[in-house]
Amino acid sequence: MRLAILPLQPKRKQWQQAADSLRRYLAASLQESPFEVIELQQTDAALKNLGWQDGQPLPKDLRLDELANAVQADVLLRGAVTNWGRCMPLMCSGQSSVSRSA
């Protein structure tokens, strides 16, 4: 199964760099999984063709089926960074959640 990891949306603008780092970490850690992880640059290029810009939220009218077809993905992983402190990435039921505490 081909997996595209979408940019993580930070709850706070100042967490953008952390969200980007966590996305790269997820991509690296999933390399040894049953998924064929699509390069982040390839996913980002497809997103840009569909109207997305670096550091911005995903467009509300983004058609995920179009994106999946553009990168030939079977699965799309999207998520949000809602709390930041100590990192404990969690993956369940195809969703990504991050819990951090001070």
DSSP file with accessible surface (Angstrom, degrees, kcal/mol):
  #  RESIDUE AA STRUCTURE BP1 BP2  ACC     N-H-->O    O-->H-N    N-H-->O    O-->H-N    TCO  KAPPA ALPHA  PHI   PSI    X-CA   Y-CA   Z-CA
    1    1 A M              0   0  137      0, 0.0    35,-3.0     0, 0.0     2,-0.5   0.000 360.0 360.0 360.0 130.7    0.0    0.0    0.0
    2    2 A R  E     -a   36   0A  47     33,-0.2    72,-2.3    70,-0.1    73,-2.2  -0.743 360.0-160.5 -89.3 127.0    1.3    3.4   -1.0
    3    3 A L  E     -ab  37  75A   6     33,-2.4    35,-3.1    -2,-0.5     2,-0.5  -0.926   9.5-164.5-114.4 126.8    1.0    6.0    1.8
    4    4 A A  E     - b   0  76A   0     71,-2.6    73,-2.8    -2,-0.5     2,-0.7  -0.948  11.8-150.5-107.7 126.2    1.1    9.8    1.3
    5    5 A I  E     - b   0  77A   0     -2,-0.5    73,-0.2    33,-0.4     3,-0.1  -0.875  15.0-149.9 -98.7 113.9    1.7   11.8    4.5
    6    6 A L        -     0   0    0     71,-3.0    73,-0.1    -2,-0.7    38,-0.0  -0.394  34.4 -80.7 -78.4 158.5    0.1   15.2    4.3
    7    7 A P        -     0   0    3      0, 0.0    72,-0.4     0, 0.0     2,-0.3  -0.347  49.8-119.9 -58.0 135.1    1.4   18.3    6.1
    8    8 A L        -     0   0    1     11,-0.3    72,-0.2    70,-0.1    15,-0.1  -0.608  22.0-129.2 -78.0 139.7    0.4   18.3    9.7
    9    9 A Q  E     -c   80   0B  47     70,-2.3    72,-2.3    -2,-0.3     2,-0.3  -0.795  18.2-140.6 -93.9 119.4   -1.7   21.2   10.7
   10   10 A P  E     -c   81   0B  25      0, 0.0    72,-0.2     0, 0.0     6,-0.1  -0.584   6.9-142.7 -80.0 140.7   -0.4   23.0   13.9
   11   11 A K  S    S+     0   0  144     70,-2.8     2,-0.4    -2,-0.3    71,-0.1   0.865  93.9  38.9 -65.5 -35.5   -3.0   24.3   16.4
   12   12 A R  S >  S-     0   0  127     69,-0.3     3,-2.1     1,-0.1    -1,-0.1  -0.935  83.5-129.9-118.5 140.0   -0.8   27.3   16.9
   13   13 A K  G >  S+     0   0  137     -2,-0.4     3,-1.8     1,-0.3     4,-0.2   0.858 106.8  62.2 -55.8 -37.4    1.2   29.1   14.2
   14   14 A Q  G 3  S+     0   0  139      1,-0.3     3,-0.3     2,-0.1    -1,-0.3   0.610  94.7  63.9 -69.1  -7.8    4.4   29.0   16.2
   15   15 A W  G <> S+     0   0   27     -3,-2.1     4,-2.8     1,-0.2    -1,-0.3   0.348  70.4 102.7 -94.0   6.5    4.2   25.2   16.1
   16   16 A Q  H <> S+     0   0   32     -3,-1.8     4,-2.5     1,-0.2     5,-0.2   0.924  81.3  48.0 -57.7 -45.3    4.7   25.1   12.3
   17   17 A Q  H  > S+     0   0  154     -3,-0.3     4,-2.4    -4,-0.2    -1,-0.2   0.913 112.5  49.4 -63.3 -40.4    8.3   24.1   12.5
   18   18 A A  H  > S+     0   0   14     -4,-0.3     4,-2.6     2,-0.2    -2,-0.2   0.913 110.1  51.0 -64.7 -40.5    7.5   21.4   15.0
   19   19 A A  H  X S+     0   0    0     -4,-2.8     4,-2.2     2,-0.2   -11,-0.3   0.912 110.5  49.1 -63.1 -41.7    4.7   20.1   12.8
   20   20 A D  H  X S+     0   0   54     -4,-2.5     4,-2.0    -5,-0.2    -1,-0.2   0.914 112.1  48.4 -64.0 -42.0    7.0   19.9    9.8
   21   21 A S  H  X S+     0   0   50     -4,-2.4     4,-2.4     2,-0.2    -2,-0.2   0.906 110.4  51.0 -64.4 -42.3    9.7   18.0   11.9
   22   22 A L  H  X S+     0   0    6     -4,-2.6     4,-2.8     1,-0.2    -1,-0.2   0.902 107.6  53.5 -64.5 -38.2    7.1   15.6   13.2
   23   23 A R  H  X S+     0   0   14     -4,-2.2     4,-2.4     2,-0.2    -1,-0.2   0.932 109.9  47.2 -61.3 -44.9    5.9   14.9    9.6
   24   24 A R  H  X S+     0   0  137     -4,-2.0     4,-2.4     1,-0.2    -1,-0.2   0.906 111.7  51.7 -63.5 -39.3    9.5   14.1    8.6
   25   25 A Y  H  X S+     0   0  131     -4,-2.4     4,-2.9     2,-0.2     5,-0.2   0.929 109.4  49.5 -62.1 -44.6    9.8   11.8   11.7
   26   26 A L  H  X S+     0   0    4     -4,-2.8     4,-1.9     2,-0.2    -2,-0.2   0.925 110.6  50.2 -60.5 -44.8    6.6   10.0   10.8
   27   27 A A  H  < S+     0   0    9     -4,-2.4     4,-0.3     1,-0.2    -1,-0.2   0.926 114.1  44.8 -60.3 -43.9    7.8    9.5    7.2
   28   28 A A  H >< S+     0   0   66     -4,-2.4     3,-1.2     1,-0.2     4,-0.3   0.921 113.2  49.2 -67.1 -43.2   11.2    8.1    8.4
   29   29 A S  H >< S+     0   0   58     -4,-2.9     3,-0.6     1,-0.3    -1,-0.2   0.784 108.1  54.5 -71.9 -23.4    9.7    5.9   11.1
   30   30 A L  G >< S+     0   0   25     -4,-1.9     3,-1.7    -5,-0.2     5,-0.3   0.475  81.2  91.0 -88.2  -0.3    7.2    4.4    8.7
   31   31 A Q  G <  S+     0   0  106     -3,-1.2    -1,-0.2    -4,-0.3    -2,-0.1   0.826  88.4  48.5 -61.5 -31.5    9.9    3.3    6.2
   32   32 A E  G <  S+     0   0  182     -3,-0.6    -1,-0.3    -4,-0.3    -2,-0.1   0.144  97.7  95.3 -95.5  19.7   10.1   -0.1    7.9
   33   33 A S  S <  S-     0   0   33     -3,-1.7     4,-0.1     2,-0.3    -3,-0.0  -0.440  96.3 -94.9 -99.5 177.7    6.3   -0.6    7.9
   34   34 A P  S    S+     0   0  125      0, 0.0     2,-0.2     0, 0.0    -3,-0.1   0.605  98.9  94.7 -68.5  -8.5    4.2   -2.5    5.4
   35   35 A F  S    S-     0   0   73     -5,-0.3     2,-0.9   -33,-0.1    -2,-0.3  -0.576  74.7-135.4 -86.1 148.2    3.6    0.8    3.7
   36   36 A E  E     -a    2   0A 110    -35,-3.0   -33,-2.4    -2,-0.2     2,-0.5  -0.897  31.8-144.5 -95.1 102.7    5.5    2.2    0.7
   37   37 A V  E     -a    3   0A  18     -2,-0.9     2,-0.2   -35,-0.2   -33,-0.2  -0.610   7.3-133.8 -77.7 123.7    5.9    5.8    1.9
   38   38 A I        -     0   0    3    -35,-3.1   -33,-0.4    -2,-0.5     5,-0.1  -0.554  35.1 -94.9 -75.6 137.4    5.7    8.3   -0.9
   39   39 A E     >  -     0   0  132     -2,-0.2     4,-2.0     1,-0.1     3,-0.5  -0.254  27.3-130.3 -54.7 137.3    8.4   11.0   -0.7
   40   40 A L  H  > S+     0   0   22      1,-0.2     4,-3.1     2,-0.2     5,-0.2   0.868 107.6  57.2 -59.2 -36.8    7.2   14.1    1.1
   41   41 A Q  H  > S+     0   0  133      1,-0.2     4,-2.3     2,-0.2    -1,-0.2   0.871 105.9  50.0 -63.5 -36.4    8.5   16.3   -1.8
   42   42 A Q  H  > S+     0   0   83     -3,-0.5     4,-2.0     2,-0.2    -1,-0.2   0.919 112.3  46.9 -68.0 -42.2    6.3   14.4   -4.3
   43   43 A T  H  X S+     0   0    0     -4,-2.0     4,-2.5     2,-0.2    -2,-0.2   0.932 112.9  49.6 -63.6 -45.0    3.3   14.8   -2.0
   44   44 A D  H  X S+     0   0   28     -4,-3.1     4,-2.6     1,-0.2    -2,-0.2   0.897 108.7  52.6 -62.8 -39.5    4.1   18.5   -1.6
   45   45 A A  H  X S+     0   0   51     -4,-2.3     4,-2.0     2,-0.2    -1,-0.2   0.924 110.7  47.4 -63.0 -42.3    4.5   19.0   -5.3
   46   46 A A  H  X S+     0   0   10     -4,-2.0     4,-0.9     1,-0.2    -2,-0.2   0.912 111.6  51.2 -64.6 -40.6    1.1   17.4   -6.0
   47   47 A L  H ><>S+     0   0    0     -4,-2.5     5,-2.4     1,-0.2     3,-0.7   0.911 107.8  52.2 -62.5 -41.5   -0.5   19.6   -3.2
   48   48 A K  H ><5S+     0   0   98     -4,-2.6     3,-1.7     1,-0.3    -1,-0.2   0.891 105.4  54.8 -63.3 -37.9    1.0   22.7   -4.7
   49   49 A N  H 3<5S+     0   0  143     -4,-2.0    -1,-0.3     1,-0.3    -2,-0.2   0.742 107.7  51.8 -64.7 -22.0   -0.5   21.8   -8.1
   50   50 A L  T <<5S-     0   0   50     -4,-0.9    -1,-0.3    -3,-0.7    -2,-0.2   0.229 132.8 -88.2 -99.5  10.8   -3.9   21.6   -6.3
   51   51 A G  T < 5S+     0   0   56     -3,-1.7    -3,-0.2     1,-0.3     2,-0.2   0.472  80.6 135.5 104.4   2.7   -3.5   25.1   -4.7
   52   52 A W      < -     0   0   14     -5,-2.4     2,-0.4    -6,-0.1    -1,-0.3  -0.554  34.9-158.1 -85.5 150.3   -1.6   24.5   -1.4
   53   53 A Q    >   -     0   0  133      4,-0.3     3,-2.1    -2,-0.2    -9,-0.0  -0.974  32.5 -90.9-126.3 144.6    1.2   26.7   -0.3
   54   54 A D  T 3  S+     0   0   98     -2,-0.4    -1,-0.0     1,-0.3   -10,-0.0  -0.172 111.6  15.4 -49.6 137.6    4.0   25.9    2.2
   55   55 A G  T 3  S+     0   0   22      1,-0.3    -1,-0.3   -39,-0.1   -39,-0.1   0.434 104.9 108.8  77.6   0.9    3.1   26.8    5.8
   56   56 A Q  S <  S-     0   0   92     -3,-2.1    -1,-0.3     1,-0.1    -4,-0.0  -0.741  77.1 -98.7-106.1 155.8   -0.6   27.2    5.0
   57   57 A P        -     0   0   83      0, 0.0    -4,-0.3     0, 0.0    -1,-0.1  -0.295  53.3 -87.7 -63.1 157.0   -3.5   25.0    6.0
   58   58 A L        -     0   0   18    -51,-0.2    -6,-0.0     1,-0.1    -7,-0.0  -0.414  57.3 -92.3 -62.3 141.2   -4.6   22.5    3.4
   59   59 A P    >   -     0   0   30      0, 0.0     3,-1.7     0, 0.0    -1,-0.1  -0.299  27.4-132.7 -58.2 138.9   -7.3   24.1    1.2
   60   60 A K  T 3  S+     0   0  214      1,-0.3    -2,-0.1    -3,-0.1     0, 0.0   0.810 107.6  50.4 -63.5 -28.6  -10.8   23.5    2.4
   61   61 A D  T 3  S+     0   0  133      2,-0.1    -1,-0.3     0, 0.0     2,-0.2   0.275  79.1 137.0 -94.3  13.5  -11.9   22.5   -1.1
   62   62 A L    <   -     0   0   27     -3,-1.7     2,-0.8     1,-0.1     3,-0.1  -0.397  50.4-141.0 -62.6 125.4   -9.0   20.1   -1.5
   63   63 A R     >  -     0   0  133     -2,-0.2     4,-1.8     1,-0.2     3,-0.3  -0.826   8.9-161.5 -91.5 109.5  -10.3   16.9   -3.1
   64   64 A L  H  > S+     0   0   55     -2,-0.8     4,-2.9     1,-0.2     5,-0.2   0.832  89.6  58.2 -63.8 -31.1   -8.4   14.1   -1.4
   65   65 A D  H  > S+     0   0   79      2,-0.2     4,-2.3     1,-0.2    -1,-0.2   0.898 105.5  50.5 -66.2 -36.4   -9.3   11.7   -4.2
   66   66 A E  H  > S+     0   0   83     -3,-0.3     4,-2.4     2,-0.2    -2,-0.2   0.920 112.2  47.0 -63.2 -44.8   -7.5   14.0   -6.7
   67   67 A L  H  X S+     0   0    0     -4,-1.8     4,-1.9     2,-0.2    -2,-0.2   0.934 110.7  51.6 -63.0 -45.7   -4.5   14.1   -4.5
   68   68 A A  H  X>S+     0   0   18     -4,-2.9     5,-2.6     1,-0.2     4,-0.6   0.915 112.7  46.2 -58.9 -41.9   -4.4   10.3   -4.0
   69   69 A N  H ><5S+     0   0  125     -4,-2.3     3,-0.5     3,-0.2    -1,-0.2   0.899 108.4  56.5 -66.6 -39.5   -4.6    9.9   -7.8
   70   70 A A  H 3<5S+     0   0   61     -4,-2.4    -1,-0.2     1,-0.2    -2,-0.2   0.854 120.7  28.2 -62.7 -36.1   -1.9   12.5   -8.4
   71   71 A V  H 3<5S-     0   0    1     -4,-1.9    -1,-0.2    -5,-0.1    -2,-0.2   0.339 107.7-120.0-106.0   4.0    0.6   10.7   -6.2
   72   72 A Q  T <<5 +     0   0  140     -4,-0.6     2,-0.3    -3,-0.5    -3,-0.2   0.918  55.2 165.2  56.0  48.0   -0.8    7.2   -6.8
   73   73 A A      < -     0   0   12     -5,-2.6    -1,-0.2    -6,-0.2   -70,-0.2  -0.757  37.0-167.9 -97.8 142.3   -1.5    6.7   -3.1
   74   74 A D  S    S+     0   0  108    -72,-2.3     2,-0.4    -2,-0.3   -71,-0.2   0.704  82.4  30.9 -89.8 -28.6   -3.8    4.1   -1.6
   75   75 A V  E     -b    3   0A  45    -73,-2.2   -71,-2.6    -7,-0.1     2,-0.4  -0.994  65.2-157.8-135.8 138.0   -3.8    5.8    1.8
   76   76 A L  E     -b    4   0A  40     -2,-0.4     2,-0.6   -73,-0.2   -71,-0.2  -0.963   8.8-156.5-114.4 132.4   -3.5    9.4    2.9
   77   77 A L  E     +b    5   0A   5    -73,-2.8   -71,-3.0    -2,-0.4     2,-0.3  -0.943  21.1 166.4-109.2 120.9   -2.3   10.3    6.5
   78   78 A R        +     0   0  131     -2,-0.6    18,-0.8    16,-0.4     2,-0.3  -0.936   4.7 145.1-130.4 156.3   -3.4   13.6    7.8
   79   79 A G  E     - d   0  96B  19    -72,-0.4   -70,-2.3    -2,-0.3     2,-0.3  -0.977  33.8-115.2-171.8-179.1   -3.4   15.1   11.3
   80   80 A A  E     -cd   9  97B  42     16,-0.6     2,-0.8    -2,-0.3    18,-0.5  -0.977  17.5-130.5-135.9 146.2   -2.9   18.0   13.6
   81   81 A V  E     +c   10   0B   0    -72,-2.3   -70,-2.8    -2,-0.3   -69,-0.3  -0.890  36.2 165.0 -94.0 108.6   -0.5   19.0   16.2
   82   82 A T        +     0   0   71     -2,-0.8     2,-0.3    16,-0.5    -1,-0.1   0.571  62.8  22.7-104.8 -13.3   -2.8   20.1   19.1
   83   83 A N        -     0   0   79     15,-0.3     2,-0.4   -71,-0.0    -1,-0.3  -0.978  65.2-163.1-153.2 142.7   -0.4   20.1   22.0
   84   84 A W        +     0   0   80     -2,-0.3     2,-0.2    16,-0.1     3,-0.1  -0.993  45.8  87.2-137.6 130.6    3.4   20.5   22.1
   85   85 A G  S    S+     0   0   23     -2,-0.4     2,-0.4    16,-0.1    17,-0.2  -0.542  92.2  12.5-174.0-105.4    5.9   19.8   24.9
   86   86 A R  S    S-     0   0  165     15,-1.4     2,-0.4    -2,-0.2    15,-0.4  -0.760  86.9-119.8 -89.0 138.5    7.4   16.3   25.2
   87   87 A C        +     0   0   56     -2,-0.4    13,-0.2    13,-0.2    -3,-0.1  -0.625  40.3 161.6 -90.0 129.8    6.6   14.2   22.1
   88   88 A M  E     -E   99   0B  99     11,-0.7    11,-1.2    -2,-0.4     2,-0.1  -0.742  24.6-157.3-138.0  85.5    4.6   11.0   22.1
   89   89 A P  E     -E   98   0B  42      0, 0.0     2,-0.4     0, 0.0     9,-0.2  -0.464  11.1-168.4 -66.2 136.9    3.4   10.3   18.6
   90   90 A L  E     -E   97   0B  88      7,-2.5     7,-2.4    -2,-0.1     2,-0.4  -0.982  10.2-168.9-126.9 138.9    0.4    8.0   18.5
   91   91 A M  E     +E   96   0B  88     -2,-0.4     2,-0.3     5,-0.2     5,-0.2  -0.993  18.1 158.0-127.6 123.5   -1.1    6.3   15.5
   92   92 A C  E >   -E   95   0B  77      3,-2.1     3,-2.4    -2,-0.4    -2,-0.0  -0.986  63.9  -8.0-148.1 138.7   -4.5    4.6   15.7
   93   93 A S  T 3  S-     0   0  125     -2,-0.3     3,-0.1     1,-0.3    -1,-0.1   0.843 127.2 -54.4  49.0  40.0   -7.1    3.6   13.2
   94   94 A G  T 3  S+     0   0   64      1,-0.2   -16,-0.4   -17,-0.0     2,-0.3   0.596 115.3 112.9  76.3   9.9   -5.3    5.4   10.4
   95   95 A Q  E <   - E   0  92B 134     -3,-2.4    -3,-2.1   -18,-0.1     2,-0.4  -0.858  57.4-140.4-115.7 153.4   -5.2    8.7   12.4
   96   96 A S  E     +dE  79  91B  13    -18,-0.8   -16,-0.6    -2,-0.3     2,-0.3  -0.915  22.6 172.6-113.8 135.0   -2.2   10.5   13.8
   97   97 A S  E     -dE  80  90B  54     -7,-2.4    -7,-2.5    -2,-0.4     2,-0.5  -0.997  15.3-155.8-139.4 142.6   -2.3   12.3   17.1
   98   98 A V  E     - E   0  89B   3    -18,-0.5     2,-0.5    -2,-0.3   -16,-0.5  -0.981   6.4-171.0-123.3 129.9    0.5   13.9   19.1
   99   99 A S  E     + E   0  88B  55    -11,-1.2   -11,-0.7    -2,-0.5     2,-0.4  -0.978  10.2 173.2-119.5 125.9    0.4   14.4   22.9
  100  100 A R        -     0   0   38     -2,-0.5     2,-0.3   -13,-0.2   -13,-0.2  -0.992   8.2-170.3-132.4 142.2    3.0   16.5   24.6
  101  101 A S              0   0   57     -2,-0.4   -15,-1.4   -15,-0.4   -16,-0.1  -0.940 360.0 360.0-130.6 154.7    3.3   17.6   28.2
  102  102 A A              0   0  121     -2,-0.3   -17,-0.1   -17,-0.2    -1,-0.0  -0.144 360.0 360.0 -72.0 360.0    5.6   20.1   29.8
